[in-house]
Amino acid sequence: MGAPLTIEQILQNHAVGVNLSDAESLSGHPLEDFSMVGHKHSADDITTGIMNPSRLPTGTTTGKGVVSLSSETDSDSQSLAATPYAVKAVKTLATGKADKSHTHGAGDITTGTFPALIAAASNKNYTTRQIRNIYLSTSAPSTNSGQDGDVWFQYE
């Protein structure tokens, strides 16, 4: 066949039936510098360019991956990530709110009704204002109740 052809010569002359393995170089580079068509790379080898998003894994609560951003403050999605806007909106709502398990002193209760009996204070210092229970009943108080200044009204 004569002198080995370069790939450029094969392509420029549209040489049909010529085996590319007969070529020795492309623009002066030996063929060993090039990869075969259809070869594959690990994702670790990709350092530039834009990856098709469909090839990337979706982020989950158990694994890394691509997620969409959301500014919603009431979503229950486990595949959306909150934007700083959403985080700030929730923080603004929470600022100044009391913990769920907080308590109040008796002086803070100014309205409403109590759903059950209120235990009387056991303080015997009667110079201090006391809250006492008032019982309305058809029977006399037991020995366990009606103590420490509670008031009983018996009716029939």
PAMAR-714354 format. One record per residue (C-alpha): x, y, z; residue in one letter; residue number from 1. Coordinates in pm, 1 decimal, always signed. Layout:
N
+----------+----------+----------+-------+------+
:     east :    north :       up : semar : paba :
+----------+----------+----------+-------+------+
:        X :        Y :        Z :     a :  NUM :
...
+----------+----------+----------+-------+------+
//
This chain:
156
+----------+----------+----------+-------+------+
:     east :    north :       up : semar : paba :
+----------+----------+----------+-------+------+
:     +0.0 :     +0.0 :     +0.0 :     m :    1 :
:   +295.8 :   +233.4 :    +22.0 :     g :    2 :
:   +362.4 :   +493.6 :   +292.4 :     a :    3 :
:   +117.8 :   +485.5 :   +582.3 :     p :    4 :
:   -161.1 :   +740.7 :   +549.4 :     l :    5 :
:   -258.0 :   +993.6 :   +810.0 :     t :    6 :
:   -620.4 :  +1008.8 :   +920.8 :     i :    7 :
:   -639.3 :  +1353.8 :   +759.3 :     e :    8 :
:   -533.5 :  +1207.0 :   +426.1 :     q :    9 :
:   -790.0 :   +931.4 :   +453.5 :     i :   10 :
:  -1068.8 :  +1179.5 :   +534.8 :     l :   11 :
:   -964.8 :  +1440.0 :   +273.9 :     q :   12 :
:   -944.4 :  +1184.0 :     -6.5 :     n :   13 :
:  -1259.2 :   +997.8 :   +104.2 :     h :   14 :
:  -1059.0 :   +682.0 :    +80.3 :     a :   15 :
:  -1313.2 :   +405.9 :    +90.5 :     v :   16 :
:  -1213.6 :    +70.3 :   +216.1 :     g :   17 :
:   -904.4 :   +199.5 :   +392.2 :     v :   18 :
:   -860.9 :    +74.9 :   +747.1 :     n :   19 :
:   -792.5 :   +364.8 :   +984.6 :     l :   20 :
:   -549.2 :   +142.5 :  +1164.8 :     s :   21 :
:   -326.9 :   +198.0 :   +859.6 :     d :   22 :
:   -293.1 :   +563.4 :   +962.1 :     a :   23 :
:     -2.7 :   +656.6 :  +1181.7 :     e :   24 :
:    -97.5 :  +1005.7 :  +1308.1 :     s :   25 :
:   -346.1 :  +1290.7 :  +1317.3 :     l :   26 :
:   -189.0 :  +1635.2 :  +1287.0 :     s :   27 :
:   +140.9 :  +1485.3 :  +1390.6 :     g :   28 :
:     +6.6 :  +1317.7 :  +1707.0 :     h :   29 :
:    +46.9 :   +943.5 :  +1732.6 :     p :   30 :
:   -278.3 :   +748.5 :  +1738.8 :     l :   31 :
:   -202.1 :   +630.5 :  +2092.0 :     e :   32 :
:   -284.2 :   +986.9 :  +2205.8 :     d :   33 :
:   -646.9 :   +941.0 :  +2099.9 :     f :   34 :
:   -929.5 :   +730.6 :  +2235.9 :     s :   35 :
:  -1148.4 :   +500.2 :  +2034.6 :     m :   36 :
:  -1500.9 :   +606.2 :  +1941.1 :     v :   37 :
:  -1749.9 :   +480.6 :  +2201.3 :     g :   38 :
:  -1505.8 :   +478.4 :  +2488.3 :     h :   39 :
:  -1635.3 :   +573.2 :  +2834.5 :     k :   40 :
:  -1518.2 :   +781.2 :  +3128.9 :     h :   41 :
:  -1594.6 :   +786.4 :  +3496.0 :     s :   42 :
:  -1778.1 :  +1098.0 :  +3612.7 :     a :   43 :
:  -1464.0 :  +1175.0 :  +3816.6 :     d :   44 :
:  -1281.8 :  +1239.3 :  +3486.2 :     d :   45 :
:  -1519.8 :  +1518.5 :  +3378.8 :     i :   46 :
:  -1366.8 :  +1851.3 :  +3479.4 :     t :   47 :
:  -1524.7 :  +2101.7 :  +3238.2 :     t :   48 :
:  -1835.3 :  +2151.7 :  +3029.8 :     g :   49 :
:  -2203.2 :  +2115.5 :  +3104.9 :     i :   50 :
:  -2348.8 :  +1782.7 :  +3210.5 :     m :   51 :
:  -2698.2 :  +1693.6 :  +3095.0 :     n :   52 :
:  -2908.5 :  +1723.4 :  +3416.3 :     p :   53 :
:  -3094.2 :  +1401.5 :  +3332.9 :     s :   54 :
:  -2766.3 :  +1214.5 :  +3388.2 :     r :   55 :
:  -2725.8 :  +1346.6 :  +3742.9 :     l :   56 :
:  -2879.6 :  +1172.4 :  +4045.0 :     p :   57 :
:  -3176.3 :  +1331.4 :  +4220.5 :     t :   58 :
:  -3100.4 :  +1448.7 :  +4573.1 :     g :   59 :
:  -3285.5 :  +1272.9 :  +4853.2 :     t :   60 :
:  -3283.3 :  +1280.9 :  +5231.3 :     t :   61 :
:  -3045.5 :   +982.8 :  +5222.3 :     t :   62 :
:  -2818.8 :  +1070.5 :  +4928.1 :     g :   63 :
:  -2648.4 :  +1356.8 :  +4748.7 :     k :   64 :
:  -2781.6 :  +1481.5 :  +4418.4 :     g :   65 :
:  -2957.9 :  +1757.4 :  +4229.1 :     v :   66 :
:  -3251.4 :  +1930.8 :  +4398.4 :     v :   67 :
:  -3480.1 :  +2214.4 :  +4295.7 :     s :   68 :
:  -3501.3 :  +2530.4 :  +4501.9 :     l :   69 :
:  -3825.5 :  +2649.2 :  +4658.2 :     s :   70 :
:  -3928.9 :  +2963.6 :  +4845.3 :     s :   71 :
:  -4236.8 :  +2792.9 :  +4991.2 :     e :   72 :
:  -4264.9 :  +2801.7 :  +5369.5 :     t :   73 :
:  -4533.4 :  +2533.6 :  +5408.5 :     d :   74 :
:  -4412.3 :  +2256.7 :  +5175.0 :     s :   75 :
:  -4370.2 :  +1899.0 :  +5295.7 :     d :   76 :
:  -4154.0 :  +1800.6 :  +4997.5 :     s :   77 :
:  -3839.9 :  +1598.2 :  +5063.2 :     q :   78 :
:  -3691.9 :  +1672.2 :  +4720.1 :     s :   79 :
:  -3696.0 :  +2054.9 :  +4729.8 :     l :   80 :
:  -3433.8 :  +2271.2 :  +4898.9 :     a :   81 :
:  -3531.6 :  +2590.1 :  +5082.2 :     a :   82 :
:  -3398.3 :  +2917.9 :  +4952.1 :     t :   83 :
:  -3258.7 :  +3179.0 :  +5191.9 :     p :   84 :
:  -3582.9 :  +3371.5 :  +5126.0 :     y :   85 :
:  -3790.4 :  +3080.4 :  +5264.9 :     a :   86 :
:  -3560.5 :  +3036.5 :  +5565.2 :     v :   87 :
:  -3582.3 :  +3408.3 :  +5648.2 :     k :   88 :
:  -3963.7 :  +3403.1 :  +5615.0 :     a :   89 :
:  -3987.3 :  +3115.4 :  +5865.6 :     v :   90 :
:  -3742.2 :  +3286.7 :  +6099.8 :     k :   91 :
:  -3951.1 :  +3604.6 :  +6086.3 :     t :   92 :
:  -4263.6 :  +3404.9 :  +6176.4 :     l :   93 :
:  -4086.2 :  +3232.4 :  +6466.0 :     a :   94 :
:  -3923.2 :  +3543.4 :  +6612.4 :     t :   95 :
:  -4098.6 :  +3646.4 :  +6932.2 :     g :   96 :
:  -4305.1 :  +3328.2 :  +6959.7 :     k :   97 :
:  -4304.6 :  +3135.9 :  +7286.5 :     a :   98 :
:  -4186.3 :  +2776.5 :  +7314.3 :     d :   99 :
:  -4468.3 :  +2523.4 :  +7299.7 :     k :  100 :
:  -4396.8 :  +2410.3 :  +7656.7 :     s :  101 :
:  -4388.6 :  +2757.2 :  +7814.7 :     h :  102 :
:  -4579.3 :  +2848.8 :  +8133.0 :     t :  103 :
:  -4750.5 :  +3156.8 :  +8275.4 :     h :  104 :
:  -4793.2 :  +3289.1 :  +8623.3 :     g :  105 :
:  -5148.3 :  +3323.5 :  +8758.9 :     a :  106 :
:  -5133.2 :  +3701.9 :  +8711.5 :     g :  107 :
:  -5095.4 :  +3654.1 :  +8335.4 :     d :  108 :
:  -5431.0 :  +3473.3 :  +8302.9 :     i :  109 :
:  -5691.7 :  +3742.0 :  +8247.1 :     t :  110 :
:  -5973.2 :  +3573.1 :  +8050.2 :     t :  111 :
:  -6133.1 :  +3238.0 :  +7981.9 :     g :  112 :
:  -6253.1 :  +2951.5 :  +8197.3 :     t :  113 :
:  -6063.9 :  +2666.5 :  +8355.5 :     f :  114 :
:  -6155.1 :  +2319.3 :  +8228.5 :     p :  115 :
:  -6106.4 :  +2150.2 :  +8568.0 :     a :  116 :
:  -6063.7 :  +2218.3 :  +8937.4 :     l :  117 :
:  -5783.5 :  +2448.0 :  +9040.8 :     i :  118 :
:  -5579.4 :  +2335.2 :  +9336.9 :     a :  119 :
:  -5574.1 :  +2586.5 :  +9620.8 :     a :  120 :
:  -5243.7 :  +2724.4 :  +9732.2 :     a :  121 :
:  -5097.2 :  +2545.8 : +10030.8 :     s :  122 :
:  -4946.3 :  +2867.1 : +10161.9 :     n :  123 :
:  -5072.2 :  +2935.9 : +10513.7 :     k :  124 :
:  -4949.6 :  +3294.6 : +10510.6 :     n :  125 :
:  -5294.9 :  +3454.2 : +10510.0 :     y :  126 :
:  -5155.7 :  +3807.3 : +10488.5 :     t :  127 :
:  -5076.0 :  +3727.1 : +10122.0 :     t :  128 :
:  -5367.5 :  +3723.6 :  +9877.1 :     r :  129 :
:  -5466.7 :  +3361.2 :  +9810.8 :     q :  130 :
:  -5659.7 :  +3182.6 :  +9539.9 :     i :  131 :
:  -5905.3 :  +2937.6 :  +9691.5 :     r :  132 :
:  -6152.4 :  +2696.7 :  +9542.6 :     n :  133 :
:  -6524.8 :  +2733.2 :  +9577.0 :     i :  134 :
:  -6717.7 :  +2408.3 :  +9559.5 :     y :  135 :
:  -7090.2 :  +2374.6 :  +9494.5 :     l :  136 :
:  -7209.4 :  +2029.2 :  +9584.3 :     s :  137 :
:  -7507.0 :  +1830.6 :  +9707.1 :     t :  138 :
:  -7286.5 :  +1659.3 :  +9966.5 :     s :  139 :
:  -7046.1 :  +1769.1 : +10233.9 :     a :  140 :
:  -6675.7 :  +1783.8 : +10153.6 :     p :  141 :
:  -6463.1 :  +1478.4 : +10212.4 :     s :  142 :
:  -6173.0 :  +1482.2 : +10455.0 :     t :  143 :
:  -5933.5 :  +1509.9 : +10160.4 :     n :  144 :
:  -6090.7 :  +1822.9 : +10017.8 :     s :  145 :
:  -6229.9 :  +2138.4 : +10160.8 :     g :  146 :
:  -5906.3 :  +2210.9 : +10344.5 :     q :  147 :
:  -5686.9 :  +2521.1 : +10360.3 :     d :  148 :
:  -5963.1 :  +2778.5 : +10324.2 :     g :  149 :
:  -6169.4 :  +2624.3 : +10043.2 :     d :  150 :
:  -6532.9 :  +2733.2 : +10049.1 :     v :  151 :
:  -6815.4 :  +2480.7 : +10023.1 :     w :  152 :
:  -7176.6 :  +2548.6 :  +9938.1 :     f :  153 :
:  -7408.5 :  +2258.4 :  +9984.0 :     q :  154 :
:  -7742.3 :  +2260.1 :  +9808.0 :     y :  155 :
:  -8026.8 :  +2015.0 :  +9771.9 :     e :  156 :
+----------+----------+----------+-------+------+
//
